[in-house]
Amino acid sequence: MSAPLVLCVDDEVGMLKVTEVALSSAGYAVVAFDDPRDALDELRGGLRPDVVVSDISMPVLDGFDFYAAVREVPELRAVPFLFLTALDDRGTMRRGMSLGADDYLTKPFSRDELIEAVAVRLRRVAELRTPLEGSVVARAFGHPTVLRDGQRVDWDSLKAMELLFYLLEHRGGTGTFEVAEALWPGKTESRASSSFHTTLYRLRRVMGGEMVESANRRYYLHDKVSLEYDVDAYRAAVRTARSSGRLDDHLRAAALYGGPYLSGFESAWVEALREALHGEQLTLLESAAEIADAAGDPVAVTDAFQRMADHEPFSLVAWEGLAAAWEARGEPKRARDARDRFERIMNEA
C-alpha cells in the first residue's frame, strides 16, 4: 500500500524544506512547492494529495485564495487542508476555519506537532471514507427519522441530525455562517464556526461516506447518495394538485403530510418552515373541500372540512364549513355539535 501523499506549499524555501523533511521522515510521500500557482497547475492537471499543508502569508496568491482555488477542483473538495502561519492572530485563524480548513499550526511548531496534525486529518478521512452507495430516507414530518440502506440511524448528536435536514432544505449549498445563524443564533463568530465544524464531522461520521461536500466555501449534500425526503414528495404532490385541480390529487397530497415538521426541534428556521408547511396543508384541504362542493359530493366536502379542523382546531373556516356540510346532508345535530366543539376549543384556549 502506497504512503499517503502530502502536498506542501510555502514561499519560504527554508521552512518548506523543514516541513518536507519532517513529513518524509514520518513515512509520508511529499510533494513541495514554493509557489502556490505551480501547485495549482499540478492539482488541476490531476495531482491528488491526501492532505494539503499550506502557508497563509504568500505573495501573489495567499493561503486563503489558494484554499478557495483548490476547493474548485471537484475531486479535492473534501481533501483535508492544514494552514501553517506565523500570524498569531485569532481573526486570521477564524477566517481560515470559517472557510472550511481543517486545522492550523502557528510557526514555530515542532516536528511532532506537524506530524500529529497530519496524522489526525488522515485518521478522520479514513473514518469517513466509506463507499458512497445505497440510499438515505429522511422523514421530517412528525418525529424525524433517518434510514440508511433500510436501517434506522442512531444519532449521538441531535444537532447533527438537524444539520442534515437543514442541508436537505438548502440543496443549492449553504455557507458556514448561514448554518450557524440558523442552528446556533447568538454565538460569536469563532464559537459558531467551531460548532459548525464539530457538528459537520459528527454528521459525516454517523452517515458514512463524504455525505457533505464543500466547494467555493459552501456545503452541499453529495449527489452520489440516493436521497428520499418526505417533504420533497409532499411539495411535488402539492404542485401536481394545484396544476390538475383534481380532488383525488388534493387528497393524495394531503395524505403525505405526516405531522408537524421536525417535531421536537425548536430552532427558529424549523419553526418558520413548520408554520409554512402547516399553512400549506390547511390551504390544500380547503381547496379540496371547494372542489368537492363544486362536484356535488357532500361526503367528500364533510371529510375535507373534518380533516381541516383536525389539522387546525382554531380555524373558524374549517368548523363552519364542517357544520354547513352536515346541514347540507340533513344532519342538523352534527352541525350543532361542530359549532359547539369550536366554541369550547376557543373558550379553553
Secondary structure, 3 states (H helix, E strand, C coil): CCCCEEEEECCCHHHHHHHHHHHHHCCCEEEEECCHHHHHHHHHCCCCCCEEEEECCCCCCCHHHHHHHHHCCHHHCCCCEEEEECCCCHHHHHHHHHHCCCEEEECCCCHHHHHHHHHHHHHHHHHHCCCCCCEEEEECECCCEEEECCEECCCCCHHHHHHHHHHHCCCCCECHHHHHHHHCCCCCHHHHHHHHHHHHHHHHHHHCCCCEEEECCEEEECCCCEEEEHHHHHHHHHHHHHHHCCHHHHHHHHHCCCCCECCCCCCHHHHHHHHHHHHHHHHHHHHHHHHHHHCCCHHHHHHHHHHHHHHCCCCHHHHHHHHHHHHHCCCHHHHHHHHHHHHHHHHHC
